[in-house]
Amino acid sequence: MAYLKAVFETGRNAANQSGYLSDVPDAKRRPHYPKGRTPMTTAIHLATPDDAPRLLTLIAAFHAECGIERSDEQRQAALMPLLQGSPLGAAWLFGPAKAPTGYTIITFGWSMEMGGMDAFIDELFIRPSVRKRGIASEVLMAISSSLAGVDVKALHLEVDRSDDATQRLYARAHFKLRDTCSLMTRLL
């Protein structure tokens, strides 16, 4: 656990110092864009307890869109440890600080197969009114670069196998479906 906390703190400190996930050069932080398409520069910041009201609003919108049934109290109870520095995960907001356009929650684990610490994108949400502008691609590339910089070996996510558009988004960010594996869950 001490190693996990040290790696997480390195990432948190980098995010706090730069206002972004890390001090990754622009060329590595931005995804590749097709010719003629202008890249965006999306502000990304590590969420703190002060961000809880804005973040909880976005989480409630995501949960409503996906049919996830949780009370406001349950969402707050699950989120606050991450905002208060838990080494098990973190939340990032992106877009304007006062009116963020989206968020992501990353959790950390350990994988013998991957050779060390891995991370899981638990949630990624962009407000519907600003989707299809490259924000998600840019955020995914920035997060990947930042986590690689603190020795995270792999970044995983869950995607609906029938959602071709979202699969294409993740493929552009260099995620690949694993033919030999399926995510299975047991609720405890």
Backbone as CSV, one residue per row, in Angstrom:
resi,resn,N_x,N_y,N_z,CA_x,CA_y,CA_z,C_x,C_y,C_z
1,MET,0.821,-1.201,0.000,0.000,0.000,0.000,0.860,1.257,0.000
2,ALA,2.014,1.216,0.646,2.886,2.394,0.679,3.350,2.755,-0.723
3,TYR,3.678,1.726,-1.543,4.104,1.984,-2.920,2.982,2.655,-3.705
4,LEU,1.772,2.123,-3.577,0.625,2.682,-4.273,0.419,4.135,-3.887
5,LYS,0.511,4.420,-2.600,0.322,5.793,-2.143,1.419,6.704,-2.693
6,ALA,2.650,6.251,-2.722,3.750,7.072,-3.243,3.553,7.372,-4.721
7,VAL,3.151,6.377,-5.491,2.918,6.600,-6.920,1.757,7.550,-7.121
8,PHE,0.678,7.351,-6.357,-0.476,8.222,-6.484,-0.119,9.660,-6.134
9,GLU,0.641,9.856,-5.053,1.033,11.206,-4.648,1.898,11.877,-5.709
10,THR,2.762,11.108,-6.380,3.551,11.675,-7.467,2.629,12.220,-8.542
11,GLY,1.618,11.444,-8.926,0.658,11.902,-9.925,-0.150,13.091,-9.434
12,ARG,-0.582,13.061,-8.177,-1.357,14.173,-7.620,-0.516,15.441,-7.596
13,ASN,0.750,15.337,-7.186,1.611,16.521,-7.138,1.850,17.091,-8.525
14,ALA,2.062,16.239,-9.512,2.257,16.720,-10.880,1.013,17.452,-11.362
15,ALA,-0.154,16.887,-11.062,-1.395,17.527,-11.487,-1.581,18.869,-10.794
16,ASN,-1.285,18.932,-9.512,-1.446,20.179,-8.779,-0.489,21.254,-9.267
17,GLN,0.736,20.885,-9.601,1.729,21.865,-10.022,1.403,22.460,-11.377
18,SER,0.893,21.666,-12.293,0.702,22.139,-13.655,-0.724,22.545,-13.975
19,GLY,-1.675,22.122,-13.175,-3.064,22.381,-13.498,-3.618,21.350,-14.466
20,TYR,-2.772,20.483,-14.992,-3.170,19.400,-15.870,-2.834,18.096,-15.167
21,LEU,-3.019,17.009,-15.859,-2.690,15.723,-15.262,-1.209,15.591,-14.997
22,SER,-0.383,16.130,-15.869,1.056,16.057,-15.681,1.716,17.083,-16.575
23,ASP,3.020,17.198,-16.458,3.756,18.131,-17.291,4.215,17.444,-18.572
24,VAL,3.290,16.770,-19.221,3.590,16.075,-20.459,3.617,17.094,-21.588
25,PRO,4.635,17.059,-22.455,4.669,18.002,-23.580,3.396,17.902,-24.404
26,ASP,2.977,19.034,-24.995,1.745,19.071,-25.768,1.677,17.979,-26.817
27,ALA,2.783,17.697,-27.495,2.773,16.702,-28.562,2.371,15.329,-28.041
28,LYS,2.679,15.029,-26.796,2.312,13.734,-26.226,0.953,13.783,-25.541
29,ARG,0.515,14.969,-25.109,-0.729,15.073,-24.381,-1.923,15.079,-25.323
30,ARG,-1.753,15.589,-26.531,-2.862,15.675,-27.465,-2.915,14.449,-28.357
31,PRO,-4.113,13.985,-28.656,-4.221,12.866,-29.574,-3.921,13.308,-30.993
32,HIS,-3.662,12.349,-31.863,-3.453,12.648,-33.276,-4.802,13.002,-33.891
33,TYR,-4.851,14.118,-34.610,-6.078,14.546,-35.264,-5.946,14.404,-36.765
34,PRO,-7.026,14.036,-37.439,-6.982,13.960,-38.894,-6.661,15.325,-39.495
35,LYS,-6.083,15.325,-40.698,-5.732,16.553,-41.384,-6.962,17.447,-41.512
36,GLY,-6.789,18.726,-41.201,-7.879,19.685,-41.306,-8.688,19.851,-40.041
37,ARG,-8.473,19.000,-39.055,-9.213,19.117,-37.797,-8.313,19.778,-36.765
38,THR,-8.819,20.797,-36.112,-8.035,21.553,-35.150,-8.068,20.878,-33.783
39,PRO,-6.892,20.633,-33.191,-6.888,20.037,-31.857,-7.392,21.027,-30.808
40,MET,-8.000,20.485,-29.769,-8.478,21.308,-28.667,-7.449,21.285,-27.547
41,THR,-7.533,22.241,-26.694,-6.732,22.222,-25.478,-7.723,22.233,-24.329
42,THR,-7.891,21.104,-23.706,-8.857,20.940,-22.632,-8.152,21.032,-21.291
43,ALA,-8.596,21.951,-20.448,-8.051,22.040,-19.092,-8.524,20.838,-18.297
44,ILE,-7.589,20.190,-17.630,-7.889,19.010,-16.816,-7.297,19.256,-15.437
45,HIS,-8.114,19.084,-14.398,-7.528,19.228,-13.066,-8.023,18.145,-12.120
46,LEU,-7.126,17.784,-11.226,-7.429,16.790,-10.208,-8.480,17.372,-9.269
47,ALA,-9.552,16.641,-9.067,-10.640,17.135,-8.224,-10.261,17.070,-6.746
48,THR,-10.744,18.037,-6.006,-10.542,18.136,-4.559,-11.910,18.169,-3.884
49,PRO,-11.956,18.131,-2.557,-13.257,18.214,-1.886,-14.070,19.458,-2.282
50,ASP,-13.398,20.554,-2.624,-14.115,21.759,-3.052,-14.884,21.547,-4.356
51,ASP,-14.467,20.577,-5.151,-15.123,20.288,-6.434,-16.324,19.360,-6.297
52,ALA,-16.572,18.843,-5.106,-17.614,17.828,-4.915,-18.979,18.236,-5.476
53,PRO,-19.491,19.443,-5.223,-20.830,19.761,-5.754,-20.899,19.672,-7.285
54,ARG,-19.912,20.216,-7.975,-19.905,20.165,-9.443,-19.731,18.727,-9.936
55,LEU,-18.865,17.998,-9.289,-18.596,16.625,-9.697,-19.812,15.733,-9.445
56,LEU,-20.447,15.879,-8.311,-21.627,15.063,-8.007,-22.769,15.326,-8.990
57,THR,-22.907,16.558,-9.457,-23.917,16.879,-10.470,-23.640,16.124,-11.763
58,LEU,-22.368,16.109,-12.183,-21.992,15.383,-13.393,-22.179,13.875,-13.220
59,ILE,-21.799,13.358,-12.059,-21.956,11.921,-11.801,-23.429,11.537,-11.841
60,ALA,-24.291,12.360,-11.252,-25.732,12.074,-11.276,-26.250,12.064,-12.721
61,ALA,-25.764,12.969,-13.552,-26.181,13.000,-14.960,-25.728,11.734,-15.685
62,PHE,-24.486,11.315,-15.432,-23.969,10.091,-16.048,-24.781,8.878,-15.596
63,HIS,-25.039,8.788,-14.301,-25.792,7.660,-13.776,-27.209,7.630,-14.348
64,ALA,-27.836,8.794,-14.488,-29.176,8.843,-15.077,-29.138,8.376,-16.532
65,GLU,-28.127,8.810,-17.277,-27.996,8.421,-18.680,-27.778,6.918,-18.833
66,CYS,-27.041,6.334,-17.904,-26.703,4.902,-17.990,-27.656,3.998,-17.220
67,GLY,-28.606,4.582,-16.505,-29.539,3.770,-15.729,-28.945,3.191,-14.462
68,ILE,-27.937,3.848,-13.913,-27.316,3.403,-12.661,-28.126,3.989,-11.509
69,GLU,-28.672,3.143,-10.678,-29.524,3.611,-9.589,-28.734,3.728,-8.297
70,ARG,-28.409,4.940,-7.927,-27.719,5.261,-6.678,-28.343,6.542,-6.134
71,SER,-28.433,6.643,-4.828,-28.936,7.879,-4.223,-27.811,8.910,-4.197
72,ASP,-28.160,10.158,-4.006,-27.149,11.207,-3.881,-26.199,10.899,-2.730
73,GLU,-26.740,10.354,-1.632,-25.920,10.024,-0.472,-24.924,8.906,-0.812
74,GLN,-25.361,7.912,-1.560,-24.463,6.826,-1.954,-23.343,7.339,-2.870
75,ARG,-23.698,8.216,-3.807,-22.675,8.774,-4.695,-21.661,9.584,-3.896
76,GLN,-22.138,10.409,-2.977,-21.234,11.230,-2.174,-20.332,10.361,-1.304
77,ALA,-20.880,9.331,-0.696,-20.084,8.437,0.154,-19.002,7.717,-0.650
78,ALA,-19.297,7.359,-1.889,-18.309,6.683,-2.734,-17.252,7.655,-3.257
79,LEU,-17.636,8.887,-3.502,-16.729,9.870,-4.095,-15.776,10.510,-3.095
80,MET,-16.245,10.861,-1.932,-15.445,11.685,-1.015,-14.080,11.090,-0.660
81,PRO,-13.948,9.781,-0.423,-12.593,9.269,-0.145,-11.607,9.563,-1.283
82,LEU,-12.085,9.512,-2.529,-11.203,9.802,-3.661,-10.777,11.267,-3.671
83,LEU,-11.677,12.149,-3.306,-11.363,13.582,-3.282,-10.490,13.954,-2.092
84,GLN,-10.512,13.119,-1.065,-9.745,13.395,0.146,-8.392,12.702,0.165
85,GLY,-7.982,12.139,-0.973,-6.631,11.610,-1.074,-6.466,10.118,-0.948
86,SER,-7.536,9.349,-1.082,-7.386,7.894,-1.036,-6.388,7.450,-2.100
87,PRO,-5.469,6.544,-1.751,-4.523,6.056,-2.754,-5.158,5.069,-3.736
88,LEU,-6.435,4.766,-3.555,-7.090,3.775,-4.402,-7.700,4.361,-5.666
89,GLY,-7.718,5.686,-5.788,-8.282,6.288,-6.986,-8.306,7.789,-6.899
90,ALA,-8.758,8.405,-7.973,-8.843,9.858,-8.045,-9.885,10.239,-9.079
91,ALA,-10.317,11.477,-9.002,-11.272,12.018,-9.973,-10.665,13.264,-10.601
92,TRP,-10.890,13.420,-11.890,-10.437,14.609,-12.606,-11.637,15.258,-13.270
93,LEU,-11.643,16.578,-13.262,-12.646,17.365,-13.978,-11.975,17.991,-15.188
94,PHE,-12.727,18.204,-16.238,-12.158,18.892,-17.373,-13.128,19.933,-17.898
95,GLY,-12.524,20.931,-18.567,-13.266,22.096,-19.015,-13.084,23.211,-18.010
96,PRO,-13.900,24.260,-18.110,-13.781,25.386,-17.176,-13.984,24.941,-15.725
97,ALA,-13.181,25.471,-14.831,-13.241,25.053,-13.423,-14.612,25.294,-12.800
98,LYS,-15.248,26.404,-13.136,-16.547,26.740,-12.528,-17.711,25.982,-13.157
99,ALA,-17.536,25.544,-14.404,-18.600,24.817,-15.109,-17.979,23.705,-15.939
100,PRO,-17.487,22.649,-15.287,-16.785,21.583,-16.017,-17.679,20.910,-17.056
101,THR,-17.045,20.460,-18.126,-17.767,19.787,-19.206,-17.782,18.277,-19.026
102,GLY,-16.995,17.765,-18.096,-16.978,16.329,-17.880,-16.048,15.940,-16.756
103,TYR,-15.963,14.639,-16.551,-15.107,14.104,-15.484,-14.692,12.693,-15.829
104,THR,-13.687,12.233,-15.131,-13.335,10.821,-15.152,-12.912,10.399,-13.756
105,ILE,-13.168,9.160,-13.443,-12.731,8.569,-12.180,-11.847,7.381,-12.527
106,ILE,-10.651,7.382,-11.972,-9.671,6.327,-12.201,-9.422,5.626,-10.874
107,THR,-9.425,4.300,-10.905,-9.083,3.533,-9.705,-7.824,2.729,-9.983
108,PHE,-7.103,2.375,-8.928,-5.816,1.703,-9.067,-5.854,0.293,-8.502
109,GLY,-5.089,-0.575,-9.111,-4.970,-1.956,-8.668,-3.575,-2.470,-8.976
110,TRP,-3.413,-3.770,-8.919,-2.117,-4.407,-9.162,-2.352,-5.608,-10.059
111,SER,-1.469,-5.807,-11.021,-1.626,-6.903,-11.955,-0.307,-7.633,-12.151
112,MET,-0.290,-8.901,-11.812,0.899,-9.716,-12.098,1.080,-9.839,-13.609
113,GLU,-0.025,-10.028,-14.326,0.040,-10.169,-15.781,0.646,-8.929,-16.433
114,MET,0.280,-7.743,-15.953,0.771,-6.499,-16.543,2.117,-6.071,-15.959
115,GLY,2.518,-6.699,-14.890,3.829,-6.423,-14.327,3.879,-5.291,-13.325
116,GLY,2.778,-5.007,-12.676,2.786,-3.954,-11.655,1.433,-3.287,-11.531
117,MET,1.480,-2.000,-11.163,0.248,-1.263,-10.932,-0.509,-1.071,-12.243
118,ASP,-1.828,-1.230,-12.154,-2.679,-0.922,-13.291,-3.782,0.011,-12.816
119,ALA,-4.509,0.545,-13.755,-5.577,1.495,-13.431,-6.801,1.136,-14.256
120,PHE,-7.946,1.567,-13.775,-9.215,1.271,-14.429,-9.997,2.573,-14.541
121,ILE,-10.452,2.872,-15.740,-11.340,4.029,-15.908,-12.713,3.559,-15.433
122,ASP,-13.084,3.998,-14.250,-14.358,3.585,-13.677,-15.503,4.329,-14.346
123,GLU,-15.319,5.634,-14.550,-16.344,6.432,-15.214,-15.670,7.514,-16.048
124,LEU,-16.257,7.792,-17.200,-15.840,8.887,-18.068,-17.108,9.477,-18.648
125,PHE,-17.310,10.767,-18.420,-18.560,11.410,-18.851,-18.250,12.784,-19.424
126,ILE,-18.880,13.064,-20.556,-18.830,14.383,-21.190,-20.281,14.853,-21.311
127,ARG,-20.529,16.100,-20.961,-21.890,16.629,-21.124,-22.341,16.436,-22.576
128,PRO,-23.576,16.002,-22.788,-24.044,15.766,-24.162,-23.883,16.967,-25.091
129,SER,-24.041,18.172,-24.569,-23.978,19.366,-25.418,-22.586,19.653,-25.978
130,VAL,-21.543,19.028,-25.417,-20.176,19.281,-25.905,-19.484,18.012,-26.397
131,ARG,-20.248,16.977,-26.642,-19.659,15.741,-27.168,-19.281,15.908,-28.638
132,LYS,-18.438,14.993,-29.103,-17.978,14.943,-30.495,-17.141,16.160,-30.871
133,ARG,-16.390,16.672,-29.894,-15.471,17.786,-30.133,-14.028,17.407,-29.822
134,GLY,-13.785,16.138,-29.561,-12.436,15.678,-29.287,-12.023,15.742,-27.831
135,ILE,-12.927,16.154,-26.952,-12.588,16.294,-25.537,-12.228,14.944,-24.926
136,ALA,-13.053,13.933,-25.169,-12.794,12.611,-24.580,-11.469,12.052,-25.078
137,SER,-11.180,12.196,-26.366,-9.901,11.704,-26.905,-8.734,12.397,-26.234
138,GLU,-8.831,13.696,-26.098,-7.747,14.445,-25.479,-7.556,14.050,-24.017
139,VAL,-8.648,13.876,-23.290,-8.573,13.474,-21.892,-7.968,12.075,-21.770
140,LEU,-8.403,11.149,-22.610,-7.859,9.789,-22.562,-6.360,9.775,-22.837
141,MET,-5.905,10.566,-23.787,-4.475,10.618,-24.098,-3.696,11.256,-22.941
142,ALA,-4.236,12.309,-22.349,-3.553,12.971,-21.236,-3.464,12.059,-20.018
143,ILE,-4.553,11.377,-19.711,-4.552,10.459,-18.568,-3.555,9.332,-18.804
144,SER,-3.564,8.772,-19.996,-2.638,7.675,-20.306,-1.192,8.123,-20.139
145,SER,-0.867,9.292,-20.652,0.501,9.808,-20.527,0.874,10.047,-19.071
146,SER,-0.043,10.631,-18.321,0.232,10.924,-16.918,0.460,9.649,-16.120
147,LEU,-0.406,8.666,-16.314,-0.276,7.420,-15.558,0.982,6.657,-15.953
148,ALA,1.310,6.661,-17.231,2.551,6.007,-17.666,3.749,6.677,-17.004
149,GLY,3.668,7.983,-16.795,4.753,8.731,-16.166,4.982,8.382,-14.704
150,VAL,4.005,7.756,-14.064,4.174,7.327,-12.666,4.174,5.803,-12.575
151,ASP,4.579,5.164,-13.681,4.840,3.734,-13.752,3.608,2.844,-13.663
152,VAL,2.439,3.370,-14.029,1.268,2.507,-14.167,1.456,1.730,-15.461
153,LYS,1.291,0.422,-15.412,1.609,-0.460,-16.535,0.495,-0.591,-17.562
154,ALA,-0.757,-0.461,-17.139,-1.876,-0.631,-18.064,-3.069,0.175,-17.565
155,LEU,-3.851,0.646,-18.497,-5.089,1.359,-18.196,-6.214,0.579,-18.860
156,HIS,-7.189,0.175,-18.065,-8.298,-0.641,-18.544,-9.584,0.180,-18.516
157,LEU,-10.559,-0.274,-19.287,-11.893,0.312,-19.221,-12.900,-0.722,-19.654
158,GLU,-14.137,-0.433,-19.391,-15.240,-1.312,-19.745,-16.049,-0.609,-20.825
159,VAL,-16.431,-1.348,-21.865,-17.235,-0.751,-22.943,-18.270,-1.774,-23.407
160,ASP,-19.431,-1.295,-23.711,-20.507,-2.138,-24.220,-20.089,-2.671,-25.594
161,ARG,-20.086,-3.977,-25.746,-19.648,-4.587,-27.017,-20.523,-4.175,-28.200
162,SER,-21.738,-3.707,-27.948,-22.616,-3.299,-29.044,-22.508,-1.799,-29.350
163,ASP,-21.695,-1.059,-28.602,-21.557,0.387,-28.785,-20.354,0.689,-29.686
164,ASP,-20.586,0.639,-30.991,-19.503,0.815,-31.955,-18.861,2.199,-31.878
165,ALA,-19.646,3.242,-31.669,-19.097,4.601,-31.631,-18.133,4.770,-30.464
166,THR,-18.510,4.266,-29.304,-17.633,4.388,-28.143,-16.402,3.512,-28.308
167,GLN,-16.559,2.351,-28.911,-15.397,1.499,-29.177,-14.416,2.205,-30.117
168,ARG,-14.929,2.926,-31.120,-14.039,3.667,-32.026,-13.304,4.775,-31.278
169,LEU,-14.001,5.469,-30.377,-13.355,6.504,-29.553,-12.194,5.895,-28.780
170,TYR,-12.430,4.790,-28.111,-11.383,4.161,-27.313,-10.264,3.600,-28.190
171,ALA,-10.593,3.094,-29.357,-9.563,2.587,-30.276,-8.651,3.732,-30.731
172,ARG,-9.224,4.915,-30.979,-8.392,6.078,-31.357,-7.419,6.437,-30.244
173,ALA,-7.779,6.128,-29.001,-6.907,6.408,-27.857,-6.029,5.193,-27.532
174,HIS,-5.930,4.233,-28.462,-5.038,3.070,-28.384,-5.483,1.985,-27.407
175,PHE,-6.765,1.938,-27.067,-7.300,0.826,-26.286,-7.663,-0.286,-27.256
176,LYS,-7.512,-1.527,-26.813,-7.823,-2.673,-27.656,-8.727,-3.634,-26.888
177,LEU,-9.699,-4.204,-27.626,-10.504,-5.270,-27.033,-9.610,-6.481,-26.831
178,ARG,-9.776,-7.154,-25.722,-9.000,-8.365,-25.457,-9.866,-9.554,-25.819
179,ASP,-9.500,-10.222,-26.880,-10.290,-11.339,-27.387,-10.382,-12.492,-26.399
180,THR,-9.363,-12.650,-25.576,-9.316,-13.812,-24.697,-9.929,-13.554,-23.322
181,CYS,-10.342,-12.320,-23.042,-10.817,-11.993,-21.696,-12.171,-11.283,-21.749
182,SER,-12.944,-11.502,-20.724,-14.193,-10.756,-20.506,-14.213,-10.343,-19.048
183,LEU,-14.715,-9.165,-18.795,-14.844,-8.688,-17.420,-16.030,-9.386,-16.778
184,MET,-15.815,-9.954,-15.607,-16.887,-10.594,-14.855,-16.956,-9.900,-13.489
185,THR,-18.150,-9.823,-12.932,-18.331,-9.106,-11.667,-19.148,-9.946,-10.697
186,ARG,-18.743,-9.923,-9.441,-19.540,-10.504,-8.359,-19.799,-9.384,-7.364
187,LEU,-21.043,-9.010,-7.163,-21.382,-7.984,-6.183,-21.240,-8.547,-4.789
188,LEU,-20.644,-7.783,-3.900,-20.424,-8.220,-2.525,-21.255,-7.416,-1.557
